[in-house]
């Protein structure tokens, strides 16, 4: 049996290992003018009423570019579903790190100084010791996030809805379990929240819009999404629905419907989207984990912009049931977290196969990643594939920050840098964008009450010819086969790039842009330069923080920033692995996390939930002692 045949025998739906053609990296996109204010409202009216305007915008966006490479695509069949499922699994690690016990072991005060953020394991350790209770944490967070009080909570802009009754009931139940020494596991009592894209019993689903897309549950069945069911069954405290970019159709997280959470490091920048509320909530310190979704970088872009961690799992691994995935050829659900161990912990819960889902049920349950301190003696860390021409699309400072972490991994963890090439990357990004807009146009043909920016995008998706959509899927096949050939040559390789080529997304005119929304296709495509490939090809992908740059409008803008730089902008490094290699990616992420540990930093508006909850518990105890004092004297 050849290497290729042996490799394909370990997977279902594995692509044929076939290298693509050698073609130069060329970007030939036309400039698309940025629009905001009344300008974007007027443009939306024109686009919806005049088909000639829609067709012009489609062509100007470069969607016809695939016709120019038709001769390369003729020998490829279209591939619509990028799901590839491992049917053999590596043996369980002998030296697995114990995620459950991966907390710092320090007091809350010392932990804050040493580890910057509280992890899932830190919460569990504090609960188990009796120093903190889930109820105290819930009562601390709720006033900060509620929209239904006057004035609204300080951080309520990141939340669309929170059910106080459900949250306190879950917190009290978790507190009792710890009191009786029977916690459900690593997530019991840990605060979290979910993007408004998830179905959750007791909550509306608006997708960040003014419309109500809440599904009707089948009789005697819950409508709650599989991932949410899994974390709630594990005891996590779901603090409700988080802000998102309307319909998830852009990467800024600008939302004129409910308000736009601003970047915790610099309020003249966006959080990134479309899981921007999730990234904000984790970055600000309110929750250590959150659930997002990713159809074109919607987990990884905001995680990078807000200096947290994000995992886009393999396509099809995380079940959407009982709901459906309206962007089912590109989008997946996944977690964001304050650290790699917490990211691993929540992934190990939501990654459990759903037995009633025909795709998810075929995946094996996640193995606990090693998260080891480094490879053992004579062990090689593996290959790091660097597509240098693509990598160089980033700013020089972002390239230096990312390469410096890679250099440390080579020196300290025995990794080897492997130069690689991937053909038709600009065309592939176009094919992915075209596919996503067709999904959007199919899922939401009625654009009433949507923002002007999304009316424009959906109208463009509606005029895509079927022949061009098929060319996009032929290119998907070509890219997947080329990637399969790379992993045939370099088994276990992690492909590394910056997460985005730019440092954040600056808000040009806050008074106008935040009120009416924005449409800036050039900036959107720039932020998606690297992330789209994992969605289009179905690969798992992870982003980790690697440093900061100085913001626009300051001396030395774009240069590397240190911890004291005011308004610094986070930068992320991204890894992509072979289908089904989440555990390997998390291991790589843990090593990269250690390599850049001194570059992490909390935002200036970080909330110390543990300290506040501890003070609350002390006040309650003091009040109880004062009440008992007079009673005992009687």
Secondary structure, DSSP 8 states (H G I E B T S, - for coil): --HHHHHHTTEES---------------------EEHHHHHHHHHHHHH-HHHHHHHHHHTTGGGGGGGHHHHTTS--------EESS-----TT---GGG-S--S-HHHHHHHHSS--HHHHHHHHHHTS--HHHHHHHHHHHH-SSSSS--TTGGGEEE--HHHHHHHHHHHHHHHHTT---STTTT-EEEEETTS--TTS---TTSSS-------TT-----HHHHHHHHTT-EEEEEE---GGG--SS---TTT---B-TT-TTBB--SSSHHHHHHHHTTS-SEEEEEESSSTTHHHHHHTT-EEEE--TTTS--TTS--TTTTT-EEEEEESSHHHHHHHHHHHTS--TT-TTGGGS---------SS--TT---EEEEE-HHHHTTS-HHHHHHHHHHHHHHHHHH-EEEEE---S-HHHHHHHHHHHHHHHHHHH----TT--HHHHHHHHHHHT--HHHHHHHHHHHHHHHHHHHHHHHHSTT-EEEEES-SSS--B-S-HHHHHHH-EE-HHHHHHHTTTTHHHHHHT--EEEEEEEEE--TTSTTTTSB--TT-TT-EEEEEEEE-STT-HHHHHHHHHHHHHHTGGG----TT---HHHHHHHHHHHHHHHHHHHHHHHHH-
